[in-house]
Structures are given as C-alpha cells and as structure tokens.
Amino acid sequence: MSTNPEILPLPTTVSADDLWLTSPDALLIVGAAGTIEATNPAAHALFSHPQGSMPGYAVEQLLPASARQRHVSLRT
C-alpha cells in the first residue's frame, strides 16, 4: 500500500476490472517470453486490432520492423 497521503485507496465500488476496461490508456500484459497475454480495449483501438485478437502475439509484432530484432535482444 502506498504511503503517499495524496493517493487514496481504490473505492470499494470500483474494481480492477473497471479500471482495465475503462482506462483511456492502452494496457498490455506481456509475459517474460514476449508474448502478449492480455490487452484492454484502448490497446485494441490504438493498434487497430479487433477486440480479443492480440493475446498470443509476440509484442514485437506491434513495433516497426526495423526495431523488432533489437527489442528481442533487449528482452533476452
């Protein structure tokens, strides 16, 4: 729990799912091997992919081709 007095706890009427689904920011959960495990609706909108289509992708598929190999080398 945060010790910052300016950060209030999450109200009991708001769940983590609510935040995941309504965040205006693209959120991705990526495993250690670089596979996308979960994405929120904003991520699908940002990357122009149909809802539910991105889990299972290598995260590098979202990068420009010129940056993909370097990204893999940074992860491993």
The 8 nearest C-alpha neighbors of each residue, nearest first, counted from 0:
[[1, 2, 8, 3, 6, 7, 9, 4],
 [0, 2, 3, 6, 4, 8, 7, 5],
 [1, 3, 4, 0, 6, 5, 7, 8],
 [2, 4, 1, 5, 6, 7, 0, 8],
 [5, 3, 6, 2, 7, 1, 8, 0],
 [6, 4, 3, 7, 2, 1, 8, 9],
 [7, 5, 4, 3, 8, 1, 2, 9],
 [6, 8, 5, 9, 4, 10, 3, 1],
 [9, 7, 10, 6, 0, 1, 11, 5],
 [8, 10, 11, 7, 13, 14, 12, 15],
 [11, 9, 12, 13, 8, 14, 7, 15],
 [10, 12, 13, 9, 14, 8, 15, 17],
 [11, 13, 10, 14, 9, 17, 15, 16],
 [14, 12, 11, 10, 17, 9, 15, 18],
 [15, 13, 17, 16, 12, 18, 11, 9],
 [14, 16, 18, 17, 19, 13, 20, 9],
 [17, 15, 19, 14, 18, 20, 13, 21],
 [18, 16, 14, 20, 15, 19, 21, 13],
 [17, 19, 15, 21, 16, 20, 22, 14],
 [20, 18, 16, 17, 22, 21, 39, 15],
 [19, 21, 17, 18, 39, 22, 16, 40],
 [20, 22, 18, 19, 17, 23, 40, 41],
 [23, 21, 24, 18, 19, 20, 41, 25],
 [22, 24, 41, 21, 25, 40, 20, 42],
 [25, 23, 22, 41, 26, 42, 39, 21],
 [24, 26, 42, 41, 39, 23, 27, 45],
 [27, 25, 39, 38, 42, 24, 28, 41],
 [28, 26, 38, 37, 29, 25, 39, 35],
 [27, 29, 37, 36, 35, 38, 30, 26],
 [28, 30, 35, 36, 34, 33, 27, 31],
 [31, 29, 33, 34, 32, 35, 36, 28],
 [30, 32, 33, 29, 34, 74, 75, 35],
 [31, 33, 30, 34, 74, 29, 75, 57],
 [34, 32, 30, 31, 57, 58, 29, 35],
 [35, 33, 57, 30, 29, 56, 32, 55],
 [34, 36, 29, 54, 55, 56, 58, 37],
 [35, 37, 54, 28, 29, 34, 55, 30],
 [38, 36, 28, 54, 27, 35, 39, 29],
 [39, 37, 27, 26, 42, 28, 40, 54],
 [38, 40, 42, 41, 26, 20, 19, 25],
 [41, 39, 43, 42, 20, 44, 50, 38],
 [40, 42, 25, 44, 43, 39, 24, 23],
 [43, 41, 25, 45, 44, 40, 39, 26],
 [42, 44, 48, 40, 46, 41, 45, 47],
 [43, 45, 47, 41, 42, 46, 40, 48],
 [46, 44, 42, 43, 47, 41, 25, 48],
 [45, 47, 43, 44, 48, 42, 61, 41],
 [48, 46, 44, 43, 45, 49, 42, 50],
 [47, 49, 43, 46, 50, 52, 44, 53],
 [50, 48, 52, 43, 51, 47, 53, 44],
 [49, 51, 52, 43, 48, 40, 53, 44],
 [50, 52, 53, 49, 54, 38, 43, 48],
 [51, 53, 49, 50, 54, 48, 55, 43],
 [52, 54, 56, 51, 55, 35, 38, 48],
 [55, 53, 36, 35, 37, 56, 52, 51],
 [54, 56, 35, 34, 53, 36, 57, 52],
 [57, 55, 35, 54, 53, 34, 58, 60],
 [56, 58, 34, 59, 33, 60, 35, 55],
 [57, 59, 60, 33, 61, 35, 34, 56],
 [58, 60, 62, 61, 67, 57, 70, 71],
 [61, 59, 58, 62, 57, 56, 67, 63],
 [60, 62, 59, 58, 63, 46, 57, 67],
 [63, 61, 59, 60, 67, 64, 66, 58],
 [62, 64, 65, 66, 67, 61, 60, 59],
 [65, 63, 67, 66, 62, 60, 68, 59],
 [64, 66, 63, 67, 68, 62, 69, 70],
 [67, 65, 64, 63, 69, 68, 70, 62],
 [68, 66, 70, 59, 64, 69, 65, 62],
 [69, 67, 71, 70, 66, 72, 65, 64],
 [68, 70, 72, 71, 67, 66, 73, 65],
 [69, 71, 73, 67, 68, 72, 66, 74],
 [72, 70, 68, 74, 69, 73, 75, 67],
 [71, 73, 69, 75, 70, 74, 68, 67],
 [74, 72, 70, 71, 75, 69, 68, 67],
 [73, 75, 71, 72, 70, 33, 31, 32],
 [74, 72, 73, 71, 32, 31, 70, 33]]
